[in-house]
């Protein structure tokens, strides 16, 4: 029997692709001996390098992030290739287009629901590092004498997920205040180079995301924003750290860590979220959490309520392509998780009522 050729489509972003590694693992269990090809953007392909469940990487650079027309064109192409026998199966789990129907306030569950078979494998993201990546993190730790600090804080301050409004300037100010009163080092982790005269405030931009996963083994605490760095610490290669998440409660595609952890039965005792904060509150909360996390959680934790605002946008996106079946699916998925909620039905109705006006507005903008 010839080897089955299967395509998995998850193009963006690093955190979402980490979630989808569970599906790659599931595919290998559901289709033993298959040849699994993962279609992924060049920007994110490093996150699945050395993945034991991926046999081949198809780099896709023709589809920009959030470009629905380009994605639909790509989807049509690969589904046609399946009809022609180039692929035996195509699984499209990327959270866009009709897959928006699966969004229920949690990105991981949206991605997993887009796979049409039960998920029975472990949910922990698969990230398998190379020896040189681990060595790079070890060298970084020694160069900055991380073992000499009581606390080593990994600070995710420039997220790509849209979950936080943190800026480099605010992050530096917070870091300065924390190290001033604690025997702590803070690693400012992003692609942005930060030069600071205080040796305890460390530029982490020289490390890749994968190397940062290895570096988390040398850390004791995380200041995060539900983006790639947060989620690599939950992977096989990372270290689950006590964390304070600094989130924007009004993010359109909300993905609070607390909601994800509760949905998938991950302990939340060492997780604290702030949504209404200033620098002073972050500093006080973090300093207390470093020594007494349970007290900090009791005083400062601000769970993020789900207000269903994204439904209005989902309805608009799906109506643009007359995807009424997907809208029905979104209703079913949401009711399954939350039951009958008037706030949801209100946003659903507003999606239908406002779509014509948004279409007219967009057309007029294009005519200018």
Residue pairs with C-beta under 8 A, 6 or more apart in sequence:
3 33
3 34
3 35
4 31
4 33
4 34
4 35
4 88
4 89
5 34
5 35
5 37
5 86
5 87
5 88
6 27
6 31
6 34
6 35
6 36
6 37
6 87
6 88
6 89
6 90
6 91
7 37
7 38
7 39
7 58
7 78
7 82
7 87
7 89
7 90
7 91
8 20
8 23
8 24
8 27
8 36
8 37
8 38
8 39
8 91
8 93
9 39
9 74
9 75
9 78
9 90
9 91
9 92
9 93
9 94
10 16
10 17
10 20
10 23
10 38
10 39
10 40
10 93
10 94
10 111
11 39
11 40
11 41
11 44
11 60
11 63
11 65
11 71
11 94
12 41
12 43
12 44
12 65
12 94
13 43
13 44
13 65
13 160
13 161
13 228
14 44
14 47
14 160
14 209
14 227
14 228
14 231
14 232
15 107
15 161
15 226
15 227
15 228
15 230
15 231
15 255
16 94
16 95
16 107
16 111
17 40
17 44
17 47
17 48
18 47
18 125
18 127
18 228
18 231
18 232
18 235
19 107
19 108
19 111
19 112
19 125
19 231
20 93
20 111
21 48
21 51
21 53
21 125
21 126
21 127
22 112
22 119
22 121
22 122
22 123
22 124
22 125
22 126
23 91
23 93
23 111
23 112
23 115
23 119
24 36
24 38
24 48
24 51
24 53
24 54
24 126
25 53
25 121
25 122
25 126
26 115
26 117
26 119
26 120
26 121
27 34
27 36
27 53
27 91
28 34
28 36
28 53
29 120
29 121
30 117
31 89
34 88
35 55
35 56
36 53
36 54
36 55
36 56
37 54
37 55
37 56
37 57
37 58
37 87
38 48
38 51
38 54
38 56
38 57
38 58
39 58
39 60
39 78
40 48
40 57
40 58
40 59
40 60
41 59
41 60
41 61
41 63
41 65
42 59
42 60
42 61
45 57
45 59
46 208
46 209
46 210
47 127
47 209
47 210
47 228
48 54
48 57
49 130
49 210
50 128
50 129
50 130
51 126
51 127
51 128
52 126
52 128
53 126
60 74
62 70
62 74
63 70
63 71
63 74
64 70
66 96
68 96
68 97
68 317
68 320
68 321
71 94
71 96
71 97
72 97
72 321
75 92
75 97
78 87
78 90
78 92
79 90
81 87
81 90
82 88
82 89
82 90
91 114
91 115
91 116
92 99
92 114
93 99
93 111
93 112
93 114
93 115
94 111
94 114
95 102
95 103
95 107
95 110
95 111
95 114
95 253
97 317
97 321
97 323
98 318
98 323
98 325
98 326
98 329
99 110
99 114
100 314
100 317
100 318
100 326
100 330
101 314
101 318
101 323
101 326
101 327
101 329
101 330
101 333
102 109
102 110
102 111
102 113
102 114
102 329
102 330
102 333
103 110
103 253
103 310
103 314
103 330
103 333
104 110
104 113
104 333
104 334
104 337
104 338
105 254
105 255
105 259
105 306
105 308
105 310
105 337
106 255
106 259
106 260
106 263
107 253
107 255
107 260
108 123
108 255
108 260
108 263
108 264
109 260
109 263
109 264
112 119
113 333
123 264
124 234
124 235
124 236
125 231
125 232
125 234
125 235
125 236
126 235
126 236
127 210
127 213
127 232
127 235
127 236
127 237
127 238
128 236
128 237
129 210
129 213
129 214
129 237
130 210
133 208
133 210
133 211
133 214
134 214
136 207
136 211
136 214
137 207
137 211
137 212
137 214
137 215
137 217
137 218
138 214
138 218
140 206
140 207
140 211
140 215
141 147
141 215
141 218
144 185
144 187
144 199
144 202
146 152
146 185
146 218
146 219
147 218
149 183
149 184
149 185
149 200
150 182
150 183
150 184
151 182
151 183
151 184
151 185
151 220
151 221
151 290
152 184
152 185
152 187
152 218
152 219
152 220
152 221
153 178
153 184
153 185
153 186
153 187
153 219
153 220
153 221
153 222
153 223
153 286
154 187
154 189
154 204
154 212
154 215
154 216
154 219
154 221
154 222
154 223
154 224
154 229
154 233
154 241
155 171
155 174
155 175
155 186
155 187
155 188
155 189
155 222
155 223
156 189
156 190
156 222
156 223
156 224
156 225
156 227
156 228
156 229
156 230
157 166
157 167
157 168
157 170
157 171
157 188
157 189
157 190
157 223
157 225
158 166
158 168
158 171
158 190
158 191
158 192
159 166
159 225
159 226
159 227
159 228
159 229
160 227
160 228
161 225
161 226
161 227
161 228
161 255
162 248
162 251
162 252
162 253
163 225
163 226
163 227
163 247
163 248
163 251
163 254
163 255
163 256
164 225
164 226
164 227
164 246
164 247
164 248
164 251
165 248
166 225
166 246
168 188
168 190
168 192
168 194
170 279
171 188
172 188
172 194
172 196
172 201
173 279
174 223
174 279
174 282
174 283
174 286
175 186
175 188
175 196
175 201
176 198
176 201
177 279
177 283
178 184
178 186
178 283
178 286
178 287
179 185
179 186
179 198
179 200
179 201
181 287
182 287
182 290
184 200
184 290
185 200
185 201
185 202
186 200
186 201
186 202
186 223
187 202
187 204
187 215
187 219
188 194
188 196
188 201
188 202
188 203
188 204
188 205
189 204
189 205
189 207
189 212
189 229
190 204
190 205
191 205
192 205
193 203
193 205
194 201
194 203
194 205
195 203
196 202
196 203
204 212
204 215
207 215
209 228
209 229
209 232
210 232
210 237
212 229
212 232
213 232
213 233
213 235
213 237
213 238
214 237
216 222
216 232
216 233
216 238
216 239
216 241
217 238
217 239
219 239
219 241
220 241
220 242
221 241
221 242
221 243
221 244
221 286
221 289
221 290
222 229
222 230
222 233
222 241
222 242
222 243
222 244
223 243
223 244
223 246
223 282
223 286
224 230
224 233
224 243
224 244
224 245
224 246
224 257
225 245
225 246
225 247
226 245
226 247
226 255
226 256
226 257
230 243
230 245
230 257
232 238
233 239
233 240
233 241
233 243
234 240
234 266
240 270
241 270
242 270
242 271
242 289
242 293
243 257
243 270
243 271
243 272
244 272
244 273
244 274
244 282
244 285
244 286
244 289
244 296
245 256
245 257
245 258
245 271
245 272
245 273
245 274
246 274
246 277
246 282
247 256
247 273
247 274
247 275
247 304
248 275
249 275
249 276
249 304
249 305
250 309
252 309
252 310
252 313
253 310
254 304
254 306
254 310
256 273
256 303
256 304
257 271
257 273
258 268
258 271
258 273
258 303
258 304
259 304
259 306
260 266
261 267
261 268
261 271
262 268
269 293
269 294
269 297
270 293
271 297
272 285
272 289
272 293
272 296
272 297
272 300
272 301
273 301
273 302
273 303
273 304
274 281
274 282
274 285
274 300
274 301
274 302
275 302
275 304
276 302
277 285
281 300
284 300
285 296
285 299
285 300
286 296
288 295
288 296
288 299
288 300
289 296
289 297
289 300
306 338
307 343
308 334
308 341
308 343
308 344
308 346
308 347
309 347
311 330
311 334
311 344
311 347
311 348
311 351
312 347
312 348
312 350
312 351
312 354
313 351
314 327
314 330
314 351
315 327
315 330
315 348
315 351
315 352
315 355
316 351
316 354
316 355
316 358
318 324
318 326
318 327
318 330
319 327
319 351
319 352
319 355
320 355
320 359
331 348
334 341
334 344
335 344
338 344
